[in-house]
């Protein structure tokens, strides 16, 4: 499912970094959300504590003076200053006394804070009841509570002029013993930009602290695995058996050591196989050659030709089997060849063949003997089953593609892949006059894969079959 994701990396190194970075981002997003809610809740709690404390102090002062707490005019009486001047300024909490509580429809009642406030008043022997604390928008506060608070906020001399005005307030409503209600409000300080900056700095620091060591460790794992992958792709294609030096964590080192041991065993088995095949080929071809000589002494020309054809067929099948068995470890060296010229030379051996040299030369490093063998098989099949072979060549991004089209009946799509199995033929008879040994496509695909490519078959929309032979250039 993840491989369908557009930005999902294909390498282990990229996947480790992407998954870790995504996990950190998600974790920090959750942490940021919790931090913002925490800061906001703390600000509400601090403002609520200030409002409760202010109301409690005022009630205690009025009770100490013997003044009825239900008289609104007595709540903000100030002592005269030493200079005799009566100074009045907006208090940090705006308080009004009325006949009922201030209820605002769009408010968020703080049940837990209300219960704590009620307990605070009870422990301080302050006789109030029905304490209700809520958070509301400043715009929804009554003017008597809102204006005094905003004047105090805007008149602060030491406040940062760039700090935005509060948009929330804490509203307290409580019933006094005489049945009147005290309503008080305090502004909740706005979210501080420093908290956001601290969160971004924390996120950046966390990414640096985690991603850099992780990238180094992931690279230490990925590099040896990449080298191991390259070496595995060459197993059986060359005679090299040099040991790949273990590197990386212990688990990766053990994997490389196990690969080196396996590579040595496989190389030994391939060597034994080549020796055995060479012996089998010699032991079988020698009596076949002797039999071919003796056949010449047969007087009946018809019987002699039939016997010679049978021996030749056996030799051809034996050659095909030996070629297929040795393809995994070809001794032919790579050569830089003009692919167009090579195709033209092979096509000249057959008729009819349609091929035009490309405008741009296609140069590739290949094993020319093997490639000629594969092209002969494919061109021969196209002419045998489709009357003509039309050849096209294309080269893109270090991949050379040769298309060989015919004009035959094509192949049942359900049987296309089975055609690459050894000794399978589209023509069901075993006659050499109507087809080969059934190893041509098998050998051709093996040659393509030995060159880092592949061989596929597909039916053409306009009719006929297309053989697509590709290899690394």
C-alpha positions in Angstrom: 0.0 0.0 0.0 2.8 2.4 0.9 4.6 1.7 -2.4 1.7 3.5 -4.2 2.5 6.6 -2.3 4.0 9.2 -4.6 6.8 10.3 -2.3 7.5 6.9 -0.7 11.3 6.2 -1.2 12.3 2.8 -2.5 15.6 2.5 -0.6 15.9 1.2 3.0 17.9 4.4 3.9 15.2 6.7 2.6 12.4 4.7 4.2 14.1 4.8 7.6 14.6 8.5 7.5 11.1 9.3 6.2 9.3 7.1 8.8 11.4 8.5 11.6 10.9 12.1 10.5 7.2 11.5 10.1 6.9 10.0 13.5 8.8 12.9 15.0 6.6 15.4 13.2 3.4 13.6 14.4 4.7 13.4 18.0 5.7 17.1 18.0 2.3 18.0 16.5 0.6 16.2 19.4 3.0 17.8 21.8 2.3 21.2 20.4 -1.4 20.7 20.7 -1.1 19.6 24.3 1.3 22.5 25.0 -1.1 25.1 23.5 -4.0 23.7 25.5 -1.9 23.6 28.6 -0.8 27.2 28.2 -4.4 28.3 27.7 -5.7 26.3 30.6 -2.9 27.7 32.9 -3.7 31.2 31.8 -7.4 30.6 32.6 -6.5 29.1 36.0 -4.3 32.0 36.8 -6.9 34.6 35.8 -9.6 32.7 37.7 -7.4 32.7 40.9 -6.8 36.4 40.5 -10.6 37.1 40.2 -11.5 34.9 43.1 -8.8 36.4 45.3 -9.9 39.9 44.4 -13.5 39.2 45.2 -12.6 37.5 48.5 -10.3 40.5 49.5 -13.1 43.0 48.8 -15.7 41.0 50.8 -13.3 40.7 53.7 -12.5 44.4 53.6 -16.1 45.4 53.6 -17.0 43.0 56.4 -14.1 44.4 58.4 -15.4 47.9 58.0 -18.9 46.8 58.9 -20.2 47.8 55.6 -23.0 45.7 54.0 -21.4 43.8 51.1 -24.5 44.2 49.0 -24.0 48.0 48.6 -22.3 48.5 45.2 -21.0 52.0 46.0 -18.9 50.6 48.8 -17.0 48.0 46.8 -14.3 50.3 45.3 -13.9 52.9 48.1 -10.2 53.9 48.2 -8.2 55.3 51.0 -7.1 58.9 50.5 -3.4 59.3 49.6 -1.0 61.1 51.9 -1.1 64.2 49.6 -4.9 64.4 50.2 -5.7 63.6 46.6 -8.2 60.9 45.9 -6.8 58.7 43.1 -8.8 56.2 41.2 -7.6 53.8 38.7 -9.1 50.7 37.0 -8.6 47.7 39.2 -7.0 44.4 37.8 -10.5 42.8 38.2 -13.7 44.5 37.3 -16.5 43.9 39.8 -20.2 44.7 39.7 -23.0 43.9 42.2 -26.6 43.3 41.0 -29.8 41.5 41.5 -28.8 38.4 39.5 -25.9 36.6 37.9 -24.5 37.6 34.4 -25.3 34.7 32.2 -23.8 34.6 28.7 -25.1 32.0 26.3 -21.8 31.4 24.5 -19.6 30.7 27.5 -17.5 27.8 28.6 -18.3 26.9 32.2 -15.3 25.7 34.2 -16.8 23.2 36.5 -13.6 22.1 38.2 -12.4 25.7 38.8 -15.8 26.6 40.1 -15.7 23.8 42.7 -12.2 24.9 43.8 -13.3 28.5 44.1 -16.3 27.5 46.2 -14.0 25.5 48.5 -11.7 28.4 48.7 -14.5 30.7 49.9 -15.7 28.1 52.4 -12.3 27.7 53.9 -11.8 31.4 54.2 -15.2 31.7 55.9 -16.5 34.0 53.1 -20.2 33.6 52.9 -21.0 33.2 49.2 -22.8 30.5 47.3 -23.7 29.3 43.8 -20.2 30.1 42.6 -20.0 29.9 38.8 -16.8 30.5 36.8 -16.8 30.5 33.0 -14.6 31.7 30.1 -16.2 34.1 27.6 -15.3 36.3 24.7 -14.3 39.8 25.8 -16.7 41.2 23.3 -19.7 39.5 25.0 -18.9 41.0 28.5 -21.2 43.7 29.7 -19.8 47.2 29.2 -19.4 47.8 32.9 -17.0 44.8 33.1 -15.4 45.1 29.7 -14.5 48.8 29.4 -12.7 49.0 32.8 -10.5 46.0 31.9 -9.6 47.3 28.4 -8.7 50.7 29.8 -6.3 49.1 32.3 -4.8 46.9 29.6 -4.3 49.8 27.1 -2.9 52.0 29.8 -0.1 49.7 31.0 3.2 51.5 30.7 5.5 48.5 30.9 3.5 46.3 28.5 4.9 45.3 25.2 3.2 47.5 22.6 3.3 44.7 20.1 1.4 42.3 22.3 -2.1 41.8 21.0 -5.2 42.6 23.2 -6.8 39.7 25.0 -9.9 38.1 23.4 -11.0 36.0 26.4 -12.0 36.7 29.9 -12.9 34.8 33.1 -16.3 35.6 34.5 -17.2 34.9 38.1 -20.8 35.0 39.4 -21.5 34.3 43.1 -24.5 35.0 45.4 -24.1 37.1 48.5 -25.9 36.4 51.8 -28.4 39.2 51.2 -29.5 37.6 47.9 -27.6 40.0 45.6 -25.0 38.7 43.2 -21.4 39.7 42.7 -20.1 39.5 39.1 -16.4 39.9 38.4 -14.3 39.6 35.3 -10.6 39.4 34.5 -8.8 39.3 31.2 -7.0 36.2 30.2 -3.6 37.0 28.8 -3.2 36.1 25.1 -1.0 33.2 24.0 2.6 34.3 24.1 4.6 34.1 21.0 7.6 33.0 23.0 5.9 29.6 23.7 5.5 29.0 19.9 9.1 30.0 19.3 10.2 27.7 22.1 8.2 24.9 20.6 9.7 25.5 17.1 13.2 25.6 18.6 12.5 22.4 20.5 11.3 20.7 17.3 14.3 21.8 15.4 16.7 20.7 18.2 14.9 17.3 18.4 15.2 16.8 14.6 18.9 17.6 14.7 19.5 15.4 17.7 17.7 12.4 16.3 17.9 12.6 12.5 21.7 13.2 12.2 22.7 10.1 14.3 20.0 8.1 12.7 21.1 9.1 9.2 24.7 8.0 10.1 23.5 4.7 11.5 21.1 4.0 8.6 23.9 4.8 6.1 26.2 2.4 7.9 23.6 -0.3 7.3 22.5 0.7 3.8 26.0 1.0 2.2 27.1 -2.6 3.0 23.7 -3.9 1.9 24.0 -2.0 -1.4 27.4 -3.5 -2.0 26.0 -6.9 -1.1 23.1 -6.4 -3.6 25.5 -5.5 -6.4 27.6 -8.6 -5.6 24.6 -10.9 -5.5 23.5 -9.6 -9.0 26.9 -10.8 -10.4 26.8 -14.2 -8.8 27.2 -16.9 -11.5 27.9 -14.3 -14.3 31.6 -14.1 -13.8 34.4 -16.2 -12.4 35.3 -13.7 -9.6 35.1 -15.2 -6.2 36.8 -12.4 -4.3 35.5 -12.0 -0.7 33.2 -9.0 0.1 34.7 -7.3 3.2 32.2 -7.4 6.1 31.1 -3.9 7.2 28.3 -2.3 9.2 26.6 -3.6 12.4 27.2 -7.2 13.5 23.9 -8.4 12.0 24.9 -7.0 8.6 28.5 -8.4 9.0 27.1 -11.9 9.7 24.9 -11.6 6.5 27.9 -10.6 4.4 30.0 -13.5 5.9 27.2 -15.9 5.1 27.0 -14.6 1.6 30.7 -15.0 1.1 30.5 -18.6 2.3 27.5 -19.3 0.0 29.3 -17.6 -2.9 32.3 -19.8 -2.5 30.0 -23.0 -2.4 28.1 -21.8 -5.5 31.3 -21.0 -7.4 32.6 -24.5 -6.6 29.4 -26.1 -7.7 29.4 -24.2 -11.0 33.0 -25.2 -11.6 32.1 -28.8 -11.0 29.1 -28.5 -13.3 31.2 -27.1 -16.1 33.7 -29.9 -15.8 30.9 -32.5 -15.7 29.2 -30.9 -18.8 32.4 -30.8 -20.7 32.9 -34.5 -20.0 29.3 -35.4 -20.9 29.6 -33.4 -24.1 32.9 -35.1 -25.1 31.6 -38.6 -24.2 28.4 -38.1 -26.2 29.8 -36.3 -29.2 32.6 -38.7 -29.8 30.4 -41.8 -30.4 27.9 -39.6 -32.3 30.7 -38.5 -34.6 31.8 -42.1 -35.0 28.2 -43.1 -35.8 27.9 -40.3 -38.3 31.0 -41.8 -40.1 29.6 -45.3 -40.1 26.3 -44.1 -41.5 28.1 -43.0 -44.7 28.7 -46.7 -45.5 25.0 -47.4 -45.7 24.1 -48.1 -49.3 20.4 -47.0 -49.2 20.5 -43.3 -49.8 17.1 -42.6 -48.3 17.9 -44.6 -45.1 21.4 -43.0 -44.9 19.9 -39.5 -45.1 17.3 -40.3 -42.4 19.9 -41.7 -40.1 22.3 -38.8 -40.7 19.4 -36.3 -39.9 18.7 -38.1 -36.7 22.3 -38.0 -35.6 22.5 -34.3 -36.6 19.4 -33.6 -34.5 20.9 -35.3 -31.5 24.1 -33.2 -31.8 22.0 -30.0 -32.2 19.9 -30.8 -29.1 23.1 -31.7 -27.2 24.7 -28.4 -28.2 21.5 -26.5 -27.1 21.5 -28.2 -23.7 25.2 -27.6 -23.1 24.8 -23.9 -24.2 21.8 -23.4 -21.8 23.6 -25.1 -18.9 26.8 -22.9 -19.4 25.0 -19.6 -19.8 25.1 -18.9 -16.1 28.9 -18.7 -16.2 29.9 -17.7 -19.6 33.6 -17.5 -20.3 33.2 -15.0 -23.1 34.6 -11.5 -22.3 32.5 -8.3 -22.7 33.2 -6.3 -25.8 32.1 -2.9 -27.0 30.0 -3.5 -30.1 27.9 -1.5 -32.5 24.6 -3.2 -32.0 23.1 -2.1 -35.3 26.0 -3.6 -37.2 25.7 -6.8 -35.2 22.0 -7.1 -36.0 22.6 -6.4 -39.6 25.2 -9.2 -39.9 22.9 -11.7 -38.2 19.8 -10.6 -40.3 21.9 -11.2 -43.4 21.8 -14.9 -42.7 17.9 -15.0 -42.9 15.3 -14.1 -45.5 13.0 -12.3 -45.5 14.1 -9.8 -42.8 13.1 -6.1 -42.6 15.7 -4.0 -40.8 17.0 -0.4 -41.2 20.1 0.9 -39.5 19.2 3.5 -36.8 20.2 7.1 -37.4 22.3 7.1 -34.2 24.8 4.4 -33.6 23.9 2.2 -30.5 27.1 1.1 -28.8 27.0 -1.4 -25.9 29.3 -3.6 -23.9 28.1 -7.2 -24.6 29.1 -10.8 -25.2 28.7 -10.8 -29.0 28.7 -14.6 -29.5 25.9 -15.1 -27.0 23.9 -12.1 -28.4 24.2 -13.5 -31.9 22.9 -16.8 -30.7 19.9 -15.2 -29.1 19.1 -13.1 -32.2 19.4 -16.1 -34.5 16.9 -18.0 -32.3 14.4 -15.1 -32.3 14.7 -14.2 -36.0 14.5 -17.8 -37.0 11.3 -18.3 -34.9 9.8 -15.1 -36.5 10.4 -16.4 -40.0 9.4 -19.9 -39.3 6.0 -19.1 -37.6 5.3 -15.6 -38.9 6.8 -15.6 -42.5 8.9 -12.4 -41.9 11.0 -10.8 -39.2 10.8 -7.0 -38.8 13.5 -5.7 -36.5 13.6 -2.4 -34.6 16.2 -1.1 -32.2 15.9 1.5 -29.5 18.2 2.8 -26.8 17.1 4.8 -23.7 18.8 5.4 -20.4 21.5 2.7 -20.8 18.9 0.1 -21.8 18.9 -1.3 -25.3 15.7 -2.8 -26.7 15.4 -4.9 -29.8 11.9 -5.7 -31.1 11.4 -8.6 -33.5 7.9 -8.7 -35.0 6.4 -11.3 -37.2 3.1 -11.6 -39.1 2.0 -15.0 -37.8 -1.1 -16.0 -35.8 0.4 -15.0 -32.5 0.2 -17.1 -29.3 -2.6 -17.7 -26.8 -1.9 -15.1 -24.0 -2.4 -17.8 -21.4 0.5 -19.8 -23.0 3.0 -17.0 -23.6 5.0 -17.5 -20.3 5.0 -21.2 -20.7 6.8 -20.8 -24.1 10.0 -20.0 -22.1 10.0 -23.4 -20.4 12.6 -25.8 -21.8 11.5 -28.1 -24.6 8.2 -26.2 -25.1 7.2 -25.4 -28.7 4.3 -23.5 -30.2 4.2 -26.2 -32.8 3.3 -29.4 -31.0 5.0 -31.9 -33.2 8.6 -33.0 -32.5 9.7 -32.8 -36.1 12.8 -30.9 -36.8 11.3 -29.8 -40.1 8.6 -27.8 -38.3 10.6 -26.4 -35.4 13.6 -26.7 -33.2 14.3 -28.5 -29.9 12.2 -26.1 -27.8 15.2 -24.5 -26.2 15.5 -21.4 -28.4 13.4 -19.1 -26.3 14.8 -20.5 -23.0 18.3 -19.8 -24.2 17.5 -16.4 -25.5 15.9 -15.3 -22.3 18.8 -16.6 -20.3 21.2 -14.6 -22.5 19.1 -11.4 -22.0 19.1 -11.9 -18.3 22.8 -12.6 -18.3 23.2 -9.1 -19.8 21.0 -7.4 -17.2 17.8 -7.4 -19.3 15.0 -9.7 -20.2 13.0 -11.3 -23.1 9.2 -11.0 -23.3 6.6 -12.0 -25.9 3.4 -10.1 -26.7 0.7 -10.2 -29.3 0.5 -7.2 -31.6 -2.8 -5.4 -32.1 -2.3 -5.4 -35.9 -1.6 -9.2 -35.8 1.5 -11.2 -35.2 3.9 -11.7 -32.3 6.5 -9.3 -30.9 9.6 -10.6 -29.1 11.2 -7.8 -27.0 14.8 -8.5 -26.2 16.4 -5.9 -23.8 19.8 -5.7 -22.1 21.9 -3.2 -20.3 24.2 -1.1 -22.5 
